């Protein structure tokens, strides 16, 4: 059974994570050019909204303030704000007295699910299969499969749109040496994204190894530590970084997550951008200072009556290879980068807090590949208005959400820039300025050249393709 929707949309979003949910919320009720309202539709293959469900550990908080919700930093009066969510839940006064600037992850997830459950035009259980440009209609074709409650194909459909918003997010990254072990049925080797679903199994293992030095690794290690008996913790925490370092959270350091820095980063030559991103790991891959403090406090408490907790915390280590031992254990072959030494570790369970990678566009966007302009590394070029640079024959626009770190910097996956980016997209899409944006957002002036603070003007034309020298 195939359904075809001939009336084109103004905007179709692929993926409904926080970023496209922000875009959907801010686009709700907006007028379109020559129409009463902007016609939008958003598709996601999941049955409903879930935000990192495997990491909603009790007590874990967001690393951004509650003002970094879906809409507030673009439209504080929006009905889709976190404060309005609290009001509807009759929890505004308790939140006021709690004096919490950083809310729990579980509460942020509940807030997003509240928005997703009330916002029209969201189609969960719809898997987008292919995207093509139809030159005869000057529209994008979007093919999708409607899924039943068991995730099986129920119906096929096609819709048309003038513009797309790509928000398919990232996927858990498993290092190459450990990939063959992840699916082993007898030894739990899991990514931290699946931690809560496997927590009981992990806790039952005699010895557990956590790999990864970021916030997720720290939270998993702390949760395991608190659940293990004193003196019988049997925990190892390994990290590739040279230290278990705190996240950069100084006031001026945080200005790297402003629109000002985003514009500055985008203006840099491609080789400079590629060098900068990994060098700025502490801006987004460090550990919250409170979490580091809680880990040290728990370790110290366990040493009060003499002896040391049975834990090993070692940074500067890489996993060279790994394999199963007698089907019930895992052997990790380790190398210490500074010492140049190698060792082996046998463990009963592994939690990989090894981060996420952007999902490849190969299959989904195969039909657009001939039109896409790419950089020297084969990545899509994305202009300063978050538009994928396409061949001039394509009159439609593909906006990119959280897939532009190589062009826009470390702020691409940051929740604090979600509303601002959504507003910038909608200003461009409508050709108006429904969400006026500030000319300046940081005290820091990035770069020696003094440039006038300007924001992208709303427009729908493609910028000419210019190569950086």
Secondary structure as GFF3:
##gff-version 3
##sequence-region A 1 469
A	DSSP	beta_strand	2	9	.	.	.	ID=ss1
A	DSSP	beta_strand	11	14	.	.	.	ID=ss2
A	DSSP	alpha_helix	18	27	.	.	.	ID=ss3
A	DSSP	beta_strand	40	44	.	.	.	ID=ss4
A	DSSP	three_ten_helix	53	55	.	.	.	ID=ss5
A	DSSP	alpha_helix	82	88	.	.	.	ID=ss6
A	DSSP	alpha_helix	92	98	.	.	.	ID=ss7
A	DSSP	alpha_helix	105	118	.	.	.	ID=ss8
A	DSSP	beta_strand	122	124	.	.	.	ID=ss9
A	DSSP	beta_strand	126	134	.	.	.	ID=ss10
A	DSSP	beta_strand	139	147	.	.	.	ID=ss11
A	DSSP	beta_strand	153	161	.	.	.	ID=ss12
A	DSSP	beta_strand	163	166	.	.	.	ID=ss13
A	DSSP	beta_strand	170	172	.	.	.	ID=ss14
A	DSSP	three_ten_helix	176	178	.	.	.	ID=ss15
A	DSSP	alpha_helix	179	182	.	.	.	ID=ss16
A	DSSP	beta_strand	188	191	.	.	.	ID=ss17
A	DSSP	three_ten_helix	192	194	.	.	.	ID=ss18
A	DSSP	alpha_helix	195	203	.	.	.	ID=ss19
A	DSSP	beta_strand	208	211	.	.	.	ID=ss20
A	DSSP	alpha_helix	215	227	.	.	.	ID=ss21
A	DSSP	beta_strand	235	238	.	.	.	ID=ss22
A	DSSP	three_ten_helix	253	257	.	.	.	ID=ss23
A	DSSP	alpha_helix	259	266	.	.	.	ID=ss24
A	DSSP	alpha_helix	270	279	.	.	.	ID=ss25
A	DSSP	alpha_helix	281	284	.	.	.	ID=ss26
A	DSSP	alpha_helix	289	301	.	.	.	ID=ss27
A	DSSP	beta_strand	311	314	.	.	.	ID=ss28
A	DSSP	beta_strand	317	325	.	.	.	ID=ss29
A	DSSP	beta_strand	329	336	.	.	.	ID=ss30
A	DSSP	beta_strand	341	347	.	.	.	ID=ss31
A	DSSP	beta_strand	349	352	.	.	.	ID=ss32
A	DSSP	beta_strand	356	358	.	.	.	ID=ss33
A	DSSP	three_ten_helix	366	371	.	.	.	ID=ss34
A	DSSP	beta_strand	397	400	.	.	.	ID=ss35
A	DSSP	alpha_helix	405	408	.	.	.	ID=ss36
A	DSSP	three_ten_helix	415	417	.	.	.	ID=ss37
A	DSSP	alpha_helix	418	430	.	.	.	ID=ss38
###
